[in-house]
Amino acid sequence: MSIPVPVPDADSAPYLAALRRHELVLQHCSSCDRVRFPPMPACPWCGGATAEWRAVSGRGRVYSWVGVQRALTPDFEADVPYTIATVDLVDGARAFGRLDGPEPRMPGGEVVATFVDHPEWTELRFVPAADAP
């Protein structure tokens, strides 16, 4: 089995295309300049309907995480155990992705974005900053 492939829509297509280039981009509201993630059609703070995509560093700190010990679907059985982290990016948004490496012992650990290529898409992951290339 293979893991599900994300299906791009009007909001997520630029984000997914950037991941394919190993670049992390986030929407910055054209009205209030707040950064948002995940991609969405309007700003949740001011309601502005336009945004600019900007590259960000991918650096941040672990806000929270969950250690997955049992696969929710057969597609992920070979990956167990793994960790999904919520990361406060230094560039102003909170993102989520798999955390490679040991499960954190407490919030606040520094991480950096990394990219894992699959045949049809690229996945955003995070690694401890000390392990980053």
ZIFEN-V851701 format. One record per pair of residues at least 6 apart in sequence whose ideal C-beta (glycine too) atoms are under 8 Angstrom apart, sorted by the first residue. I is the first residue (numbers start at 1). J is the second residue. D is the distance in Angstrom with one decimal. If there is no record, write none. Layout:
i=I j=J d=D
i=I j=J d=D
This chain:
i=1 j=74 d=5.6
i=1 j=75 d=4.9
i=2 j=75 d=6.7
i=3 j=75 d=4.8
i=3 j=76 d=6.6
i=3 j=118 d=7.3
i=4 j=75 d=6.6
i=5 j=118 d=7.5
i=5 j=120 d=5.0
i=5 j=121 d=5.5
i=6 j=12 d=7.1
i=6 j=16 d=6.0
i=6 j=121 d=5.7
i=8 j=16 d=5.0
i=8 j=17 d=7.8
i=10 j=41 d=7.5
i=11 j=39 d=4.3
i=11 j=40 d=5.7
i=11 j=41 d=5.6
i=12 j=38 d=7.3
i=12 j=39 d=4.9
i=14 j=25 d=6.6
i=14 j=39 d=7.3
i=14 j=53 d=5.2
i=15 j=25 d=6.1
i=15 j=26 d=7.8
i=15 j=38 d=7.7
i=15 j=39 d=4.9
i=15 j=53 d=7.7
i=16 j=121 d=6.6
i=16 j=122 d=7.7
i=18 j=24 d=6.7
i=18 j=25 d=4.2
i=18 j=53 d=7.4
i=18 j=55 d=7.5
i=19 j=115 d=6.2
i=19 j=121 d=7.5
i=19 j=122 d=4.2
i=19 j=123 d=7.3
i=19 j=124 d=5.8
i=20 j=121 d=7.1
i=20 j=122 d=4.7
i=22 j=115 d=4.5
i=22 j=122 d=7.1
i=23 j=55 d=5.6
i=24 j=55 d=6.9
i=24 j=56 d=5.4
i=24 j=57 d=7.8
i=24 j=58 d=4.6
i=24 j=113 d=5.1
i=24 j=124 d=6.7
i=25 j=53 d=4.6
i=25 j=54 d=6.3
i=25 j=55 d=5.4
i=25 j=56 d=6.9
i=26 j=35 d=5.2
i=26 j=36 d=7.0
i=26 j=37 d=5.5
i=26 j=53 d=7.3
i=26 j=54 d=6.5
i=26 j=56 d=5.3
i=26 j=89 d=7.7
i=26 j=91 d=6.7
i=26 j=92 d=7.8
i=26 j=93 d=5.4
i=26 j=95 d=7.9
i=27 j=35 d=7.1
i=27 j=36 d=5.1
i=27 j=37 d=7.5
i=27 j=39 d=5.7
i=27 j=40 d=7.5
i=27 j=51 d=3.9
i=27 j=52 d=7.3
i=27 j=53 d=6.2
i=28 j=34 d=7.3
i=28 j=35 d=5.5
i=28 j=36 d=8.0
i=28 j=51 d=6.1
i=28 j=52 d=5.0
i=28 j=53 d=7.7
i=28 j=54 d=5.2
i=29 j=35 d=7.9
i=29 j=36 d=6.8
i=29 j=43 d=4.1
i=29 j=45 d=7.1
i=29 j=46 d=6.4
i=29 j=48 d=4.8
i=29 j=50 d=7.8
i=29 j=51 d=5.5
i=30 j=48 d=5.9
i=30 j=50 d=4.2
i=30 j=51 d=5.8
i=30 j=52 d=6.0
i=31 j=43 d=6.5
i=31 j=46 d=5.1
i=31 j=47 d=8.0
i=31 j=48 d=3.3
i=31 j=50 d=7.4
i=32 j=43 d=6.3
i=32 j=45 d=5.8
i=32 j=46 d=4.3
i=32 j=48 d=6.3
i=34 j=43 d=6.3
i=34 j=45 d=5.1
i=34 j=46 d=7.4
i=34 j=92 d=7.3
i=35 j=56 d=7.7
i=35 j=89 d=7.9
i=35 j=91 d=6.2
i=35 j=92 d=3.7
i=35 j=93 d=4.4
i=36 j=43 d=6.5
i=36 j=44 d=6.5
i=36 j=51 d=7.4
i=36 j=93 d=6.1
i=37 j=89 d=7.8
i=37 j=93 d=4.1
i=37 j=94 d=6.7
i=37 j=95 d=4.9
i=41 j=49 d=6.9
i=42 j=48 d=6.6
i=42 j=49 d=5.1
i=43 j=49 d=7.8
i=43 j=51 d=7.1
i=56 j=89 d=6.3
i=56 j=91 d=3.8
i=56 j=93 d=7.8
i=57 j=89 d=7.6
i=57 j=90 d=6.3
i=57 j=91 d=5.9
i=57 j=112 d=7.9
i=57 j=113 d=8.0
i=58 j=89 d=7.2
i=58 j=112 d=5.6
i=58 j=113 d=2.8
i=58 j=114 d=7.9
i=59 j=89 d=7.0
i=59 j=90 d=5.0
i=59 j=91 d=7.9
i=59 j=110 d=7.2
i=59 j=111 d=7.4
i=59 j=112 d=5.2
i=59 j=113 d=7.6
i=59 j=129 d=7.0
i=60 j=87 d=4.2
i=60 j=88 d=5.3
i=60 j=89 d=4.1
i=60 j=90 d=5.7
i=60 j=91 d=8.0
i=60 j=95 d=7.3
i=60 j=110 d=7.6
i=60 j=111 d=5.9
i=60 j=112 d=7.8
i=60 j=126 d=7.7
i=61 j=87 d=6.8
i=61 j=88 d=5.3
i=61 j=107 d=7.4
i=61 j=108 d=5.2
i=61 j=109 d=6.5
i=61 j=110 d=5.8
i=61 j=111 d=7.0
i=62 j=85 d=5.2
i=62 j=86 d=7.5
i=62 j=87 d=6.0
i=62 j=99 d=7.2
i=62 j=104 d=5.2
i=62 j=107 d=5.6
i=62 j=108 d=6.5
i=62 j=109 d=4.7
i=62 j=111 d=6.0
i=62 j=126 d=7.9
i=63 j=85 d=7.7
i=63 j=86 d=4.6
i=63 j=87 d=6.3
i=63 j=88 d=4.8
i=63 j=94 d=6.3
i=63 j=107 d=6.0
i=64 j=85 d=7.2
i=64 j=86 d=4.6
i=64 j=107 d=6.5
i=65 j=83 d=5.4
i=65 j=84 d=6.5
i=65 j=85 d=4.3
i=65 j=86 d=6.9
i=65 j=99 d=6.3
i=65 j=103 d=6.8
i=65 j=104 d=5.6
i=66 j=83 d=7.1
i=66 j=84 d=5.3
i=67 j=81 d=6.2
i=67 j=82 d=7.8
i=67 j=83 d=5.3
i=67 j=103 d=4.9
i=68 j=76 d=7.6
i=68 j=79 d=8.0
i=68 j=80 d=6.2
i=68 j=81 d=6.1
i=68 j=82 d=5.2
i=68 j=83 d=7.0
i=68 j=84 d=6.5
i=69 j=80 d=6.4
i=69 j=81 d=5.2
i=70 j=80 d=6.5
i=71 j=77 d=4.3
i=71 j=79 d=7.2
i=71 j=80 d=5.1
i=76 j=82 d=7.9
i=82 j=98 d=5.8
i=82 j=99 d=8.0
i=83 j=98 d=6.8
i=83 j=99 d=4.3
i=83 j=103 d=4.8
i=83 j=104 d=7.6
i=84 j=96 d=6.5
i=84 j=97 d=7.3
i=84 j=98 d=5.9
i=84 j=99 d=7.0
i=85 j=96 d=6.6
i=85 j=97 d=6.7
i=85 j=98 d=7.5
i=85 j=99 d=4.0
i=85 j=104 d=7.4
i=85 j=111 d=7.1
i=85 j=126 d=5.8
i=86 j=94 d=6.0
i=86 j=95 d=7.5
i=86 j=96 d=4.9
i=87 j=94 d=6.9
i=87 j=95 d=5.3
i=87 j=96 d=6.9
i=87 j=97 d=7.3
i=87 j=111 d=5.8
i=87 j=126 d=5.8
i=88 j=94 d=5.4
i=89 j=95 d=5.7
i=95 j=124 d=7.2
i=97 j=113 d=7.6
i=97 j=123 d=7.3
i=97 j=124 d=4.4
i=97 j=125 d=5.1
i=97 j=126 d=5.5
i=98 j=123 d=7.2
i=98 j=125 d=4.7
i=98 j=126 d=7.3
i=99 j=111 d=6.8
i=99 j=125 d=7.1
i=99 j=126 d=5.0
i=99 j=127 d=7.5
i=100 j=114 d=7.1
i=100 j=125 d=5.5
i=100 j=126 d=7.1
i=100 j=127 d=5.0
i=100 j=131 d=7.9
i=101 j=127 d=5.8
i=101 j=128 d=5.0
i=101 j=131 d=5.9
i=102 j=128 d=7.8
i=109 j=128 d=6.3
i=109 j=129 d=8.0
i=110 j=128 d=7.0
i=110 j=129 d=3.9
i=110 j=130 d=7.7
i=111 j=126 d=4.2
i=111 j=127 d=6.4
i=111 j=128 d=5.9
i=111 j=129 d=5.9
i=112 j=126 d=6.8
i=112 j=127 d=6.1
i=112 j=129 d=5.1
i=112 j=132 d=4.3
i=113 j=124 d=6.1
i=113 j=125 d=7.4
i=113 j=126 d=6.0
i=114 j=125 d=5.1
i=114 j=126 d=6.8
i=114 j=127 d=5.1
i=114 j=132 d=7.2
i=115 j=122 d=5.2
i=115 j=123 d=7.0
i=115 j=124 d=6.6
i=115 j=125 d=7.1
i=116 j=122 d=6.8
i=116 j=123 d=4.4
i=116 j=125 d=5.5
i=117 j=123 d=7.9
